Amino acid sequence: MTEIQATKFGAVLPEGGTIGVPAPSGPWFNRSDYLRSIEWWEERGYRVKLAEGAWDRDDYVAGDPKSRARDIATMFADPEVDVVQCLWGGTGAAQTLPYLDFETIAEHPKAFMGFSDITALHVAIRQETGLATIHGIGFGSLGSPERTQWSKDRTLAFLKGETTGEIPRDPDDPYVRAIRGGKVTAPLVGGNLWTMQHSLGTPWEFRTEGCILFFEEVDSPPYIIDGMLWQLRQAGKFDEVVGVVVGEMDKCDWRQDRPEAPRTRSLEDVLEERLEPLGVPVLYKLPLGHGKHLAPMPLGVPVTLDADERRLVVEQSALRSIA
């Protein structure tokens, strides 16, 4: 089987470089979803190149899956494109996998960024090609007033080469919790929990052997999180992990506007019950997910998870310097 640790790397974003934008999942809603972010990049001296099907819409997906898969591969093959940044998540990225040209991606490794539903592509691209990818904000977020400047600044710095070192804490709430102590260094894999769960039983089922598993989720109550984690346990996905990083679990605890049941465990209750018995270091609540702040994070490269010190440190760059 293909090694889980990345063996291929995209290059850092050069000054004046080009951002290629496919829409593998959800479509645009307002034209300004694109226009705001194009202006954001251009104001900083960069160019933007939209994929052929960028303006396609088919209800909740951005066109048919074959066209979306074509656009992803085209962005990798295009010599003008330096970074491939997905429009955003939503749903539908997994539909592209049967049609995706992994050979082209392997032959033209580039920085590839997105999160949420883009997890389906992170998993498949890494496992099929060995390319390190970047869990980070989508193109549409860069022009959005709802996305924090902290997140935007860190994204640009990462793409320009600041890829190693400690993953920062949430600037508004720096508390990070160790659910189980310990320290380990291993490749980091994972992404959105719901998306990973739906890879089970497919040719692109996510692998975890010898790795630190990262997951995040949004708007799923504790009993849903419990069910997903229980399924992953039954599927053997925790059997060979050496550590777990739980990122942002946005809107996943009980709240008054959505009382799912008369009685409920808290989210931390569920995480403790399902993860502490694994016997590996477990760290919770870095700004990695659907919350207010999102730090870019590489997938497929070695990181050090030090739950005793409550730190996650990226040890190897996910991008190569330009020769």
N, C-alpha and C positions, 0 to 999 in steps of 0.2 A: 504494500500500500504506500501511497505518497506520504513522505514525511510531513508531520504537522508543522514543524518549525520552518519558517520561511527560508527560501533559498534564492529568491529573486526580489529585486528592489527597484522601485521607481526612483527618478532623480529629483533633487530639490527643485523648487520653482525658481527659475532664473528671473532677474529683473526684466520687466517687459514681456514676460512669458504669457502663454495662452492657457485658459481654463476651458476644457471641453465639457459640455453639459448634456448628458443623456437623461431621459426621464424613465427609469426602469419600473417605477411603481405608480404612484398617483399622479394625476395631471395638474396643470395650472388651473386656477380658479379665476383670477383676475390677471390681465396682461401685465399689470405692475408686479406680479410675482416674479416675472423675469426681468422687467425693466428696472426695478429698484436694484436688483443684484448686479445686473450688467453695469449700472452706473457706479456701484460700490467698487467693483474691480477696476473699472476704467479710471476712476478718480485716483487710484493708487498706481496707475501706470501699466496695468495689465490689459490683455485682450480676452474676449469671451467668444467662444465658437459654439453655437447651439447645434445639437444633433438634428438630422433631417426630420425626425418625427417629434421634435420638442413641442410643437404646437398641437399634436394629436390629442384627442380626448375621446374616450369611450366610457362614459359615466365615471366610475371610480378608478379607472386605469388609464394610462397615457397611450392609448392605442393598442393594437393587437400585439401578442407576445413575440411573434417573429420579428416585427419591426423594432420593438424595443430591444430585443437581443442583438439585432443588426446594429443598432445605434451604439450600443455599448462597445462592441468589437470595433466599429468604425472609429470611435474616439481613441481607442488604444492604437490602432494602426495609423492614424493621421499624424504625419511628421510635424505638423504645426502645433499639436496639442502637447502640453507639458504635464498637466494635471487633469484627471477625470473626476469631476465632482457631480454627483447625482443631484437632480433637482430636489428631491426629498423622498421620504418614505411613503407610508400609506398602506397600500396592499398591491400585490401582483408581481413582485420581483421574482418569486419562485416560478412563475409561469414562463419566464424567459429561459430557464436553465436547460430544457431539452434542446433549445435552438442556439444556445450560446457557443460561439467559436472560441473555445478555450485555447486552441493552438495559437491563434492570433494574439490573444492576451499574453500567453507565455513568451511569444517572440518579441513582443513590444511592451515590456514591463514599465508601468507608470504608476505614479501616486494615484490611488483610488480612494475616494472619501464619500461617506454617507453613514447613516445609522438607521435604527428602527427596522423597517421592512427590508432595508438594504442588507441586513444581516444574512439573508439568503444568498446574496452575491458574495459577501465577505467569506462565508463558509465555503461555498463551492469554488470560488476563484483560488483561495489558498490551497484547498485540498487537491484541486485539479492541476494547478500551475505552479504552486510554491511561492506565489507572490505575497509579500507582506502588504496588508491593506490598512486603512485608517478609519477607525470608528470616530466620526466627527460630524459636524453640522453640514446639512445639504446646501446647495447653491441658493435655493429660495430663501434660506434663513438669513443670508448675509445682508440683504436689503431690508429685512423686516425690522420695524421699530420694536417688536416684542423680543427680539434676540439681543442679549446683552452685549455691550461693547467688550466686556471681559472675554466672552466666548469668541467674538470676532477677532480680537487682537491675538489671542492664543492660537487660533486657527491659522492666521497668516504667518505668525512666527514659526509654527510647526512646519508648514509647507515650505518655508524658506530655510529649514534645516535645524531648528531647535527641537529635536525629536527625542532626546534622552533626558534622564533626570527624573525627579520626583513628580508624580501626578499631583497637581495642586488641589487643595481643599476648596470647598465652596466658600467664596469670599463673604457671603452673607451668613453662613452657618458652618463654621469650620469643624464642627464636631464630627469625628469618625469613630466608629465602634469596632472593636475586635470581638467577633462572636466566638472565635476560638483562637488561642495564641499560637505562635510558632513562626518560623521563617523558612522560605523556600525560594529558589530561583528556577524558573522554567518558562517555556513559551506560553504566552497568553492567547487564549482563543475564546470565542463566544460572541455575544451581542444581545439582541432582544429575545427574551425568554419565550414569548408566544411564537415568534418566528422559528426559533430553534426547535421548539416542540413539534412544529408542523413539518420539520424535515425528517422526522423519524419514519423509517420504513421506505424512504426514497433513495435513489442512487446518490443523493447529496446529503445524506444524514451526517450531522456534525459529529466529529470525533474529539475525544478528550484525553486519550491515553498519555500519561506523563506530562500533562499540561495543567496550567492554572485556568480554571473556567471562570469567565466573566459573564454576568447577566444583569439586565435591567428590564424594567417593565413599566407600563403606564395604565392607569385606570382599571386595574384588576383587583378586586377585593381579596382579603386574606384567604378565603376558602378556594378561590380560583388559583391563587399562587400555590397554595397547598396541593391542589390537584395536579398542577403542572410539575411541581418538584417531585411529587410522588411518582408520576409517570416516568420522569427521567431516572429516578432511582430504580424503578422496575425494569427500565430499558438498559440498565447497566452503565448509564452515563456518569455516575459518580464513583464507579468501582476503581478507576485508575487515575482519578484527578489527584494532584498533589497540593492543590490550594483552590480557594474560591474567593472571587471578588464580586460582591454585590454592589452594583452602582445605584443610581437613583431609582427609587420605586415610587414614581410620582403618582399621587392620587390613589395609592394602593392600600391605604389603611381605612378603617371604618370612618365614615363621615356622615353628618346629619342629613345631608341632601340625598344620600343614597344608602339608607339602612337596609342592607341585604338580608339580615336575619335578626331575630330578637336577641340572640346572643352570638358573640363572635370572638375568636382569638384576635389579638393584635397581629400586625404584620411581623413584628419582632418575635412574637411567640412562635409563629410559623417558621421563620428563618432559624431560630434556635432549635426547634424540634427536628427540622429536616437536615440542617447543615452541621450542627455541633457534633453529632455522633459520627461524622465522617472521619474524624481524627486528623484533619488537616487544617492548616491556618485558614481562617475565614475573616475577611475584612468587609465592612459595610459602610456605605454612604459617601463615597467620593462622588463628585459632580460628573457622572457618566451616565447620561440617559435623557429623559424627556423633561427634566426640571428647568428652572430658570437659567442656570448656567450649564454649559457643556464643554468640558476640556477634550481636545483631540487626544486619541490614544491609539497606538499601533497594535495591530493584531498579527500574531505569528512570530513575534520576536521575543527573546528572553526578557523577563521582568523579575524583580525581586519583590516578593510579597512578605513584608515584615509586619505581622499582625501585632507583635509585642510593642513595636514602636508606632504602629498604626500608619504605615507608609507603604506606598506602591511606587517602585522606582524602575523606570525603563532602562535596561542595561545596553541595548543594542539599537542603533539607528534603523528606522524603517525606510530611510531614504538614502541614496548614495549621492555623493558630491558630484557635481558636473566636471567632467575631465577637461 
